[in-house]
Amino acid sequence: MEQEEQSIRGEIKKLVERLHDVKFKNKEFKPGIDKLNYAGRVFDEHEMAAAVDSLLDFTLTFGQHGLKFEREFAAAVKSKFAVVTNSGSSANLLAVTALRSKRMPNSLKAGDKVITPALTFPTTLAPILQNNLKPVFIDADIGTYNVNEEALKEAISSDIKAMIIPHTLGNPNNMDLLMDLKEDHNLILIEDTCDALGGTFDNKNLGTFGDLGTVSLYPAHHMTIGEGGVVLAQDGMTVKILKSLREWGRDCWCLPGNSDTCGKRFGWKLGELPECYDHKYIYTEIGYNLKVLDLQAAIGLEQLKKLPDFISKRRSNFAEIYRHLTQYEDKLILPTWHKKANPSWFVFPITVKQDAGFARSQLTSFLESRNIETRLIFAGNILKQPAYMDIDKEVRGSLKNSDIVMHDSFFVGVYPGIDKQRLDFMLKTFDDFFTSIRN
């Protein structure tokens, strides 16, 4: 039976590989007709075969592939631990919620103040609010699009308990400053690394500096498992809390299909439960179900093999766009980064200067008319968004740069699916725009 099963699996794998070639391989790009996406999934027959092979086992729920993926992902980014979850947003939720756990040393309390930038993505901010913490907003820097360093230093005071700081669009923050502030003021630090997988500061991987780091594995990001994310942690107790929160809040750590990993399933006495209560139904956290399918982890294991090449291609595309657009620096503000940073760029951000003689909308509309996707920098100043206008908050300093970004900034793609033909077409379109406004 086993030999017959392996023979059938082999036939299925060959068919999957053939289908990949027919459906996805060597598709011609028609400039101006086909959409030039700002991001997207990049894969080959190996991801498809891994997904199908996992499906044939029909284990479905988080299992051996998931455990292997967590180990290999942690090794890839030089983190002690990695906890995979169903999105980068869930990773942020787990990270912040873990800081509220009564099992966490120096846990955050309701109403504690947390510094975060106003220029942000909604699910960087949402977990702060959902955990009854009070966000303290500071401004961003135009060029890096990260927290403004002077604003951050001025905002720190004895009532601040934590910092939740995104590496915006893949650009590393000044980690020397953040770590000095963390140590000097005894602050908790979460690095939102959802846009910045593979980036480094002073040769150390982003997401591994702070108490926790978060990563997104959504198709637009550096690698993908479909819907997915990871929390990076550096100690065992934090990992135990994260996994409990990810899995209904249970105290048990058995994988699906297992019932007595600890060897004393009916030997625990926790809370006010009766003696010998089943450990599989003892809950020490108020949690969720935020796990991934084992099929997703199987895809992730194949994507991890490609991650170094993905990062290299992003950096190469970024460099080509940067070199080309320097001729328009009288009209555009191009990105900047710290001298110790080696960004793993998510996209290429651009700010139209206020005296450029044209509006952002004119440039983005021109690009979009050629089917070149553009996006704004997330929520802009998120306090201007309908959902967040009336939240309980504090603002320290001006948010003028966040407002400028909201009005004048956007980005185009650098992802590995942008080959030379696509990149050349994008750059020519920029040239065509600047020619049109001069005529």
N, C-alpha and C positions, 0 to 999 in steps of 0.2 A: 504493500500500500504506500509506504513512504517513497519508494522509487517511482511509482506512478504519479504521486503528488508532485515530486520534484520535476518530473518530465512535463506535467501540465503547467506548472509554474514557469518553466523555461519557455514553453510555447507562448504563454501569456506575455512574458517579458519581451520576447521578440516582437510580438504584435504591438505592444505599447510603444516600443522604440520605433517601429515602422509608422505608427500613427503620429508620433511626434514629428517625424520627418515630413510626412504628408501635410500635417496641419500647421506646423510652426516654422519649419526650417527654410532658410533662404527666401524669405518673403521680400519682394521688391518694394522699396520705399519710393513713393511718388511725391516729390516735393510740392508743397502747397495743396496737395489733395489729401494725402494721408496725414493723420494727426501726429504731430511730434510732441509726444507726452513729456511732461516735466518729470515724471517718475513712472515706475512700473516694475512688474515682476520680471526677473531675468532667470531663466532656467533652461534645462535641456532634458533629454530622455531619462537621466538618472533620477531626478526628482519625481517624474511621473511613474517610473518603475518602482521606486521606493514606496510611493503612496499606494499603488495598486497592490504591491506585495504585502504591505501592512494590512490593507483591507481584506485580502484573502484569508488572513488569520482571524479576522473579525473580532479582535480583542477590543477595538474601538477606544475604550477609555484609557487614560494616562497609565502607562506601564513601563516596560523595559526600554522601549525607544525613548520615552520621556526622561527616564533616569540617565540614560547614556547621553542624551542631548544636554542635560543640565551639567554633567561632568565635563563634556567637551566644550561647551560654551564657556564655562568658567575658565578652563585652561586657555582658550583662545584669547580671552581678554585679561588673563592673569589676575583673576579674582579668586578668592578662596572658595566661594560658593555662588551658585546661580539657581534661582527658583523660577521656573517657567510658568507663565500664566497666559490667559487668553487675549490679552491686548496690552499695549503700552499704557493705555489709560488705566487698566486694571493693575498694572505694575505700580503706577503712581498711587492708586488707591490702597494697595496692600502695604506699600512702603510707609505712607503717612499713618495708616491705621495701626501698623505695628508699633509706631512710636507712641501710640496711646495705650498700648497693652500694659496692664498692671504688672506683668512679668518682666517688662523691659526696665532695666536700671535707668533712673532719671527720666521716667516716662513723661510725656507731655500731658498737661491737664487741660480741661475745657477752658477756653478763653485765653490760653497762652498765645503770645504773638509770634508770628512767623513772617520773616521778610521774604518777599518774592517780587519779581518785576511785573510792572503793569503791561509791558509788551510780552505777551505770553500766549500759550495754547490753553483752551478751556480746561482740559483735564490735568493740567499742571496745578491750576488753581482749585478746581472743584473738590479734590480730596481734603484740602485745608478747611473748606466750609463744611463739608460733610462730616468732618471729625470735630466740629464745634471749636475750631481754632480761629484766631483772628488774623487775617492777612494784613501785613503792613507793606504797602506798595512803594516801590522806588522806580526811578526812571531808567531807561536804557541808553545805550551809546549808539550813535549812528555810525555805521561802518562795521563794528563788531556785532551789533544788535543784541549783545549781552548786557548784563546789568552795568550801569554806569558806576565806575569804581569810586569816584568821589562821593556820589550819592549814597552808595552802600556804606562807606566809612562814616559818613555823617549820620546815617540812619541808625547805626548800631548803638544801643543803650542797654541798661541793665534789665529792662523789661522784655527784651527780645530773647526768645528761647531757641529758635531754629531758623535755618535758611533753607529754602527750597529753590534751587537755582538751575534753570535750564541752560545747556550749551546750545544756544540758539542756532538753528540751521547747520549744525555740525561744527560750529566755531568754538573752540575751548575758551572758557573763562580763564582769568588770571588765577590759577590755583594757588600760587604763592600767597596772594592776598586772602583768598577764601580760607585757606588753612590757617593762616596767621590769625584771622578774625575768629575762626572756630576755636583755636587754642586759647587766645587771649580772653575771650568772653564766654568760654565753656558752652559753645553752641552746638546743636545738632545740625548736620549738613546732609541733605539729600541732593544728589546730582541727577537732574533729569537729562539723561543721555539718549533720549529717544531719537534725536536727530543726528547723533554723533558717534555711532558705533565704530570703533577702530581708531578714533582720534586719540592723540596723546598730548600731554603737557609735560615738558622736561622728560620725555621718553617713558612716562607712566601713563597707563591707559585711563581714559576718562571713565567715570563710573566707579572707580576703585579708590578714590581719594576720601570720599565722605563716609558717613555711617552707612548709607545705602545709595545705590545707583539704580536707575531704571532705564530700560531699553524697549523700543518698539520693534516688532517684527511684522508690521503691516506691509502690504506689497509696495507701498511708496518708499519704504525705508531701505536700509543698506542690504539687508537680506530678509527673507520672508518665510513664514510658515502659514501664510494666509492671514488669519487673525491671530496675533500672538504678541507676547512681551516677556520680559525677564526682569527680575529684581536681583541685583548684585549685592551680596552681603559678605561680611568678613568674620563673623563669629557664629558658632553653632546655635546659641540660644535664639539669636535673631532669626536664623533659618527655621528653627522649630516653630516660632511664632508665625512667621510668614506662611509656612506650609499649613499650619492650623487654620489661619485666616482664609487661605485659598480653598480649604476643604471643609467647609461648613462650621469651622471653629472647633472641630473635634480634637481631643487630646491624642487619640490613636494615630499612629503613623503607618498602618498597614496599607500596602498597595491593594487595588481591587483584586478580589479572588483570594486574598490572604486574610487570616483571622487571628493569628496569635504571634505576630512578629516579636512582641516584647517578652513572650514566654509566660506571661501572667495575666491573661486576658480578663479573668474574673478575680484578680487579686489586688485591685486598686481601691483606694478609699479617698475620694476627692469631694470637696464641697460638703453638702449635707445629704448626699446620696446614700442609699443603704449599702451595707457590706456586699462585696462580690458583684457590684453592678458591672454590666458588660462594658469594657473599655472602648469598644467600637461606638458606643453611644454616650460617651462622657465628653462634655464640651467645656473647654477652658477659655475660649475666645468667642466673641460675637462675630461670626464669619460669613462667608459666601461660598458659592461654588464657582471658582474661576479657573478651573483646570483646562488643559488642552486635550485633544484627542491624540492617541499614540500615533495615528497616521500623520498628524501635523509634525510631530517630533521626528518622524522618519524623513519627512521632507527637509526639516531643519538640519539633519545630519549631513545631507547632501549639499545644502546651501552653505554650511560652514566651510566645506572644502573649497568653495569658490570665493569666500569672503575676502581673502587677501587681494585677489584679482579685481573684485568689485571695488574695493577701496582705492586701489591703484588707478582704475579707470576713472573714478569720480575725481580724483585729484588731477589727473591728466586733462579731463574735459574742463575742469575749473580753470586750470592754468591757461588753456587755449582761449577760453572766453575772456579771461582777465587780460591777457596780452593784446587781444584784438580790441577790447573796449577802452584801453588806455588812451586811444586817440580821441575819445569823446569825454575825457575827464573834465572838460570845461562845462559839460552839461550834466554829467552823471557822477554820483558818489559811488566809487567801487568799494568792495569789502576790504576790511583790514583785520589783522590778527596779531596776537602777541608773539614776540620773537621766540619764546620757548614752545609755542604751539605748533603741532603738526595736524591741522584739521583733517577730518574725514568728512568732506563736505556733503551735506544733504542736497543743497541747491546752490545757485549763484544769485545772491541778493544784490539789488540795485536800488538806489534812491535817486530820483530825479531832483536836481537842484532847483531851488525855488525861483532862481533867475534864469532858468534854462530856456525860457521862451516857449515852452510847451508843457502840457500837463501829463502826469503819469498815464491817465486814461488814453491819451492820444498814442503813446508808445505801446501800451499793452493792447489796445484795439488794433493797431497795425500788425503786431505780432500775431494776434489771434486771427486776423483776417487771412494770414498765411497758414493757419492751422498749427501755429506754435503755441503750446499751452503756457499760460502765465498764471501765477497765483499771488495773492497779497500775503503779507507776512502775518499769517494766522489771524488772531483777533484784533490786531493793532493794539491800541490802548483798550484793554478789555473792559475797563470801567465805563466805556461808552456803549458797550454791547447791551441789548435789552435785558438779558438774563441777569446781568451783574451790576446794574445801575444802583440798586438799592440794598446791596449787601452790607453787612456789618464789617467795617474796614477802617483802616487808617492810611493816610497818604503822607509820606515824609518827603518834602521837597517838591520841586516842580516835575511835572510829567510832560514837559514840552517836547522832548525828543520822541517819546512814545506817540504823541499826537502827529508829529512830522512824519514818522514812519507810517502811521495810519493813513495819511493823506498822499504821501509821495513815494512809497517804497513798494517793490514787488520782487518776484524772483522767477528765473527760468531754470530748466533742469540741467543736471550734470550726470544723471544716472548711467549705468553701464550700457543700457540699451541705445544710448545716443552714440552712434558710430560716426565715422568721419564724414560720410555723405550728409547725415542729419546735422552734424555740427556745422559743417560748411554752409549749409542752407540757413541755419539759424543766424550765423554771423553775417552772411550776405543780406539777410532781412534787416538786421540792425543797420547795415550800411545804406540799404535802400530807404529806410526811414529817415536817416539824417540827410540823405540827398534830397528827399522830398520836402523837408522843412526848410532847406536852403533855397529851393526853387520857388 
